Amino acid sequence: MATHEVLNQPPPLRDYNVFTADRALQEALTREGGGWAADRGALLGGLAGSAQVLEWGVQANSYPPVLRNFDRYGHRVDEIEYHPAYHELMRLSVGHGLHALPWREARPGAHVARAALFFVMAQAEAGHGCPISMTYSGVPALRAEPSLAREWEPRLTSTHYDARFRPAAEKNGAICGMAMTEKQGGSDVRANTSRAESAGDGGWLLTGHKWFCSAPMSDAFLVLANAPRGLSCFLLTRWLPDGTRNRVFVQRLKDKLGNRSNASSEIEFDGAWARLVGPEGRGVPTIIEMVNHTRLDCVIGAAAGMRQGVAQATHHAQHRSAFGKRLIEQPLMQNVLADLCVESEAATAAMMRLARAYDARGDEQEAHFARLATAVIKYWVCKRWPVHAAESLECLGGAGYVEESLLPRLYREAPLNGIWEGSGNVICLDVLRAMAKGPETAQAFFAEVELARGADHRLDRFVETLRDDLTNPDNAEARARDLVERMALALQASLLVRDGDSGVAEAFCASRLAAQHGLAFGTLPPGFHFPRIIERARPAL
């Protein structure tokens, strides 16, 4: 019908290269020491932006996992069925080493390279990134128990994804999960009631529950339980050494706001056999290695979500016209888009600098920097993503509100990373504790920020005021969010001023540091070359 002729609609953003379309990411990869992985980024970027992989993301979220507690004969099985698209996404990410690259290739820039690849793939589909992240993070925690590491590290670093539900010894590769929180404690893991008793064979028997166990079909989990000497860390496998099923029972799957492709569950232990990881009674310090690496991935995932929002918004504005001009040519829309681009680029720069710190953890200064900066940036980038996603969606108007646009899925996903591995208050209080317990962490953090001293007077003043406020102990806990926010802004500004695009750095300092900005995106002060900032970020088909 002639009345159904389609006009003034942008082409779908697909069959483009997610990596090569992102100048900020490519520059940061080289700057932070991972330039050797550029070809890998381009290869995965072409796949992640392909129509096929993007469709896998749609399918995996449209048909979420289903729990089968019993088979047809009444036997307890506790198996979870995923859509085939989920397994394809997992196979792609595992095949490219997103779960294990730094552990497989101990070379400078390995964490940086892996961060870039994870960032690329997260833009295709975020939910499957949870087991990828936990497997990556589980390896350094397992190294606290060398015998376990020797047994499990080859499985967890294999680039073969094996979805079969059978003992890990019979598989080509394995996935690791984590179960820490309980319903009465949440982030307060010291309130956990799960208990561990010696099994008399070198193992332990765990009894209790976990309120959130993500990816419960994983081959093994790092869990916390109370042993006689206190809260301890254990490796809990789905299968026992004799090939029978462990006494781990999936009670139900969570009906979540987002992250629909990934199964999250409540589980019960009824004498489940496990092995101790690290010293008895030192569970939190042992598992914190896993937590730190997953916090890094929270930053990467949130930054990736912002980048996808920018890609969708700028692409739409380039091809859509209203009131006689393309949206991308209209001054107010230019302000909004440029503001979104600035926020995204600042997140990318911070994420990649954090990854470099993980590459240099053997350097004491870098280790102290990573300890504090990971929490600081995790708090702020994850806080910015939900509002960034909402504004990106609005750039598409009604077209962005429908599921086919990808933006609703992005919007639902956005709050997750701010909750995972410590919600905002937990993270901010952790920052205060870290600085109080070890002043060297703050010294390392500000040493990094001060590398930009003299390059921008606004940044210099901002840092001086921040330092003064951090020395004032009055109501520090009540002010924690404000202090951590400003620490994040100072670090992002320092990175952009030193090594970022000059136009982006100038807009960031004027708006985020000098208060020349409103409370919403699109309130950058006049005088900036908005089209240049936008064009730097817009993916071209």
Buried (B, 14 or more C-beta within 10 A) or exposed (E): EEEEEEEEEBEBBBEBBBBBBBBBBBBBBBBBBBBBBBEBBBBBBBBBBBEEBBBBBBBBBEBBBEBEBEEEEEEEBBBBEBBEBBBBBBBBBBBBBBBBBBBBBEBEBBBBBBBBBBBBBBBBBBBBBBBBBBBBBBBBBBBBBEEBBEBBBEBBBBBEBBBEBEBBEEBEBBBBBBBBBBEEBBBEBEEBEBBBBEBEEEBBBBBBBBBBBBBBBBBBBBBBBBBEEEBBBBBBBBBBEEEEBBBBBBBEBBEBEBBBBBBBBBBBBEEBBBBBBBBBBBBBEBBBBBBBBBBBBBBBBBBBBBBBBBBBBBBBBBBBBEEEEBBBEBEEBBBBBBBBBBBBBBBBBBBBBBBBBBBBBEEEBBBBBBBBBBBBBBBBBBBBBBBBBBBBBBBBEEBBEEEEBBBBBBBBBBBBBBBBBBBBEBBBBBBBEBBEEBEBBBBBBBEBBBEBEEBBEBBBEBBEEBBEBBEEEEEBEEBBBEBBBBBBBBBBBBBBBBBBBEBBBBBBBBBBBBEBBEEEBBEBBEEBEBBEBBBBBBBEB
